[in-house]
Amino acid sequence: MEVDIPQALARLAPTLGGTGVEAVQRLSGGASMETWAFTLTGASDPREMILRRRSGPFDEATARSTSLATEAALISAAAKVGAPVAPLVRLCEPDDGLGEAHITARIGGEALGRKIVTDPRFEAVRPTLARQCGQILAQIHSASADGIPLKRSDAAEELDRYEEVYRQSGAQRPILELAFQHLKKHTPPPVADVLLHGDFRNGNLMISPDTGVAAVLDWELSHLGDPAEDLGWLCVNSWRFGRSDRPVGGFGDYGDLLAGYAQAGGAPVDLSRLRYWQALGSLKWGVMCLMMYSSYAAGAESSVERPMIGRRVSETEIDLVNLLEAGL
């Protein structure tokens, strides 16, 4: 059923502490998820907010992503341990007329990864971002997930899951084959599970040119697992946006990331373990790129974005060769 978002938000304004809304604008959205910006007006100073809502079907039991209720609980849990987030304003209820949705404060800054690594506005904070990211990940990993319905995964399970997808695709990519074999033989021993963000990378961080990381965004892939998974994902070359010389997000170095993590109370993580998860991250992204191209080739998707991303599988293969040659 179509929802008139401006009208529904206007009806909800008194519940949010205002009298009306203005500047309602859809920012992004795919087949099942939408993001809207709006300004709450009324009793106090105008407040900029973000509505995130699901417009398509969703089954949390079978999906890799979380429900928006779970996402709201994760944001609140992260805020309790001091991690920078967009504060939760409201988890929407059925009577709100918005469907499955939540509302957060809007945080100023820049989230486009390429701008963060190249724009002169960020020159002053860029050298501090890797250490900041380490500190923030230590905070997230210390948060309690009690009562939050999250799945768990480890390296062996991730390898099995993505190899199954790869085999079903019928693709034959020698570098990916080699990476699966190598990573299976060198799977690190398990460690105690922590709460993981699941997609902590340049592009999912709101960066202020004055203070650095202002908020961690996009919590829908959160799960329980190895803390090195989050640390390694941030270092995948695809999220460096052309600055391959800076292994952490295109803006920093491993040493600063791990030092920040330890400084904020994170359990020690060896660089070798981080680089294992970095390689696994590159392999996973390579398989995802293959799937995006396959969906376009099969006619399931018509957007040219899919084959454009699909071409990037070759980038992940170069990354994997470099990592394998370096011995991870």
PyMOL commands that set and color helices and strands:
alter all, ss='L'
color gray80, all
select helices_A, chain A and resi 5-16+68-80+94-96+113-118+120-122+126-142+155-169+174-185+227-234+237-239+254-263+271-297+305-310+313-325
alter helices_A, ss='H'
color red, helices_A
select strands_A, chain A and resi 20-29+33-41+47-54+88-91+101-105+194-196+205-208+212-216+223-225
alter strands_A, ss='S'
color yellow, strands_A
deselect
rebuild
show_as cartoon
